[in-house]
Structure formats: structure tokens, C-alpha cells
Amino acid sequence: MNILLTGATGFIGSHLLRALQAQGHQVTACVRDPASAARQFPGPRYITCDFTRDHTVASWRDRLAGVEVIINAVGIIRESGAQTFHALHFAAPRALFLAAAEAGVKKVIQISALGADDQAESRYHLTKRAADDVLAGLGLDCVILRPSIVHGAGAKSSEMFRALAALPFIPVPDDGRQLLQPIHIDDLVRVVLASIAKPEAGCPRIDLVGPEPITFLDMLLQMRRWLGLSRPRVLHVPYALLLPLARIGGFLGNAPITPETAAMLRRGNCAPVQALIERFGINPTGFVQVLDGTPATQADRWHARLYWLRPLLRLSIAFTWIGTAIVSALLYPAADSYALLAQTGIQGIYAPLTLYGAAALDLALGIAVLTRYRLRETVWPQIAVIIGYMLIISWALPEYWLHPFGPLTKNVPLLAAILTMYAMERR
Ligand SMILES: NC(=O)c1ccc[n+]([C@@H]2O[C@H](COP(=O)([O-])OP(=O)(O)OC[C@H]3O[C@@H](n4cnc5c(N)ncnc54)[C@H](OP(=O)(O)O)[C@@H]3O)[C@@H](O)[C@H]2O)c1
């Protein structure tokens, strides 16, 4: 079949892409950056789409020529800039679904989310439900799949939960008894594949869940056991404290918890599994069963432990640059700085130029690291500046190698830290 798949570069979309191709379907993958997608996931035909802009039927019309099935797997868990829930979960899918009805597309499969129902409260769920309602009202052959948390290779939520599980103190909201019912990605893929050929009347909304609920705390403890780590202490964080932390997280933009995710966790994420079994004849695999079926590797342990160290490393490197800039430009006596520069042969007008020029450079590098601005490109100037400073000081003030505070020797681990940041921050 000719299938248009959106979100093909994402966790769920990339698993779907592989499975659809393996089944011999002709996939058109609709992505933001076709060149980079084609490098990572070769095979399908790529076209460009952007859910922050494609909000009109006209923007989808040409893309749907010859398309028989649409699978929409675009979504976000937190907003940032133009990436809003309204745009990605509602405005673009609405236009896509209306265009599908107009073009006579045979089937639409919408990946919604468990909780996008009448009790929905979060904007994540409300915008999903609004798009689901539009689709259901079009009289198309369609199915709305509402997965609980999806786990499996590449799942971002599982990566974060594993990182929580690897901490010496596992933090859980309140008593940690919030119920989840994770479904494995392979089961979700099987449902989507089965849906393609299964005519549906009335655009049913089907909850995709694992065989039984598991508490948030038990899920983390099982992950910790799987990682082969000793039993931890559990840190119960009152929800009243979690919420302000989540607000700060939401404000910072990249934090693992936001008010939306905190509210979703509190509400729980469970549903009867019977509909899935009866409709598709699929018995989903249990969470613990999946863990036990795939032993943890050293890479899993490293990833879990480095997860929180990654932002810490970047912030500490930014702190070093910005702190050095402030100290050298504002706090350290200028006369003493000039005396040091004189020992390297820099005097007169060149002394303040060098002092404040170097401070400005340090500050610029620090801000770039802090804001992740062109991080890959700014790694090499950072290394060049450090090596440059080290060479000049080694030549003019070699006694600093023997200084008990180690002003030069400490640059050696700093260089390694910058390279480590480069390796971890690279996409
Ligand atoms: N994972 C779960 O546990 C889970 C549970 C329930 C429901 N869902 C739903 O399932 C869907 C897929 O989730 P996922 O886990 O696969 O998410 P994901 O890994 O974050 O993937 C999201 C996909 O959306 C694409 N995308 C983001 N912004 C876009 C834009 N402006 N225009 C076009 N494409 C854009 C991304 O493309 P880029 O590569 O260009 O960023 C990526 O392909 C979402 O709707 C999500 O709400 C997921």
C-alpha cells in the first residue's frame, strides 16, 4: 500500500517505518529534515512537512496524491517556541485529516494518547482529543490508537525512568503508587500493521496498554534490578513540592518533568486491556517480561548513570568560562593582571585589550555552552583557547606547572570534559 507516515524519525515512527518497509509497503515519510532523516533511516521516499506551519488543507493536498493510508505519529510532550500542543496535536493533524477526506484516502491511523478522553485535563491530552474528534467526525475509515507509555529501544520516557532508577535515591511523587500500564513498542507496531488492512466503522478509539498496571515505584525498582544495581533508598517527594519543581522544569525547557507530565503521572495511565486483545488478537507482553527478555548491557548502565551528569557537565563547563570571565574582568585586581601579562611581554595598550578581550571571549564561550548555541562548532574554539593559554603560560610562566593549586594541570581534565560534552551533546 502507499502509506504516508508522519513523525517517521521519532521513537514510534521509526519503529513503524521499519515494520512497514519489511511488509513491502511503499512509504512516503513526511519529515522536517529529509536529508538528515534519509541518512539515519534510508529507504522510504521523503517529503518535507512542518506541523508548526502546515495548518491548511491546501498545504497537504499535493502530498496526498496517490496515498492510500495515513499514519500520524507526530507529537510532543513539552512545548517550546512554535512547537505548541495546539499546532502539532491539533492544527496540523486537523488540516491533514480534512485533506485526507477530500482526497479519498482509504484509511487514517491516528496515534493519540491514553487519557485523551472526556476526563482529559492537560493541554497535551485536550489538543490530542480535539484532533481525534475532528477525525472521528469525518466519516472516514479510521482508527484512533491511544497508547499508554510506550517502552522499548529508543523510548525517551524509558531512558529517563532508567536514569531515575539508577540514582542512589530514587525520587517518586508522594507514595510512588501512581499506576501505569506501559505497552511495548513491538505490540504497538503489531496493532498498527493489523489496523491497515482492517476496515473499521465509526472510527473507534482503542486504548493500547500492557497486560496489567504497575506502580511507578515498582517500575523503577524493576528497572534498577534489571540494570543490576543494588536496592536503593526511595525518596518520597510530596506532590506539593513536585509541582513547583515541575514549573521550574517547564520554564527551563529541557527538564524531564513539566507541570503537564507531573499532572499526567498523578492521574495515572491505565485502561482495560480486553479491547486490544479482542479486537486484534494480540496478547501484549508484560513490562517485566520484556525487561527479563533483554538483559541490560554496559551501554544501558552507562546511559542511565550519565543521563543526569550530561547537563551537569555542560553547566559546569559554562560556569568555568563565565566565572573566569567575571573574575578576570571585574574581581581580580587589574594591576595584578597587567603585571602577569607584562611577564609574557604584553604591555601598554595591549594589556587591557588582551585582558578584556580574553574575558569577552571566555564569556561568549560560556554563554554558548550554557545556551547550547552551536555547541559542536564552539567546542573547537574552546579547546584552541585552552591550549593557547597553556602554551603561552608554559612558555612565559613555566613555574605555574608547579603551583600547588594546579592552575595549568587542571586544564588537562577540562579538555577531556569538553570532549566528553561534545560526544554526549552530539545528536
Ligand atoms: N512514546 C510514548 O510513550 C507515547 C505514549 C502515548 C502517545 N504517544 C504519541 O505518539 C506519537 C509519537 O510519539 P514518539 O514517542 O514517537 O515521539 P518522538 O520520538 O518525540 O517523535 C516525535 C516525532 O514528531 C516529529 N515532529 C516534531 N515536531 C514536528 C514538526 N513541527 N513537524 C513535523 N514533525 C515533527 C519529530 O520529528 P523530528 O525528528 O524532526 O523532531 C518526530 O519524528 C506522539 O503523538 C505522542 O504523543 C507516545
The ligand as a Gaussian input file, in Angstrom:
#p B3LYP/6-31G(d) Opt

LIG

0 1
 N        6.261000       7.456000      23.396000
 C        5.209000       7.287000      24.189000
 O        5.329000       6.753000      25.299000
 C        3.834000       7.751000      23.740000
 C        2.730000       7.432000      24.534000
 C        1.465000       7.858000      24.119000
 C        1.321000       8.578000      22.959000
 N        2.418000       8.868000      22.210000
 C        2.215000       9.655000      20.984000
 O        2.828000       9.013000      19.889000
 C        3.316000       9.983000      18.962000
 C        4.783000       9.708000      18.686000
 O        5.494000       9.755000      19.912000
 P        7.060000       9.430000      19.981000
 O        7.334000       8.874000      21.328000
 O        7.492000       8.667000      18.793000
 O        7.642000      10.908000      19.929000
 P        9.091000      11.372000      19.420000
 O       10.073000      10.293000      19.496000
 O        9.374000      12.646000      20.142000
 O        8.822000      11.700000      17.879000
 C        8.085000      12.802000      17.506000
 C        8.096000      12.908000      16.005000
 O        7.386000      14.110000      15.667000
 C        8.179000      14.834000      14.751000
 N        7.956000      16.257000      14.849000
 C        8.185000      17.070000      15.914000
 N        7.877000      18.323000      15.596000
 C        7.461000      18.318000      14.305000
 C        7.015000      19.303000      13.420000
 N        6.953000      20.595000      13.792000
 N        6.660000      18.953000      12.160000
 C        6.754000      17.672000      11.759000
 N        7.171000      16.669000      12.560000
 C        7.513000      16.998000      13.820000
 C        9.602000      14.526000      15.134000
 O       10.434000      14.835000      14.050000
 P       11.930000      15.432000      14.214000
 O       12.830000      14.262000      14.085000
 O       12.041000      16.389000      13.086000
 O       11.989000      16.109000      15.556000
 C        9.494000      13.030000      15.401000
 O        9.540000      12.322000      14.198000
 C        3.084000      11.340000      19.603000
 O        1.903000      11.892000      19.098000
 C        2.903000      11.015000      21.059000
 O        2.069000      11.953000      21.712000
 C        3.674000       8.482000      22.574000

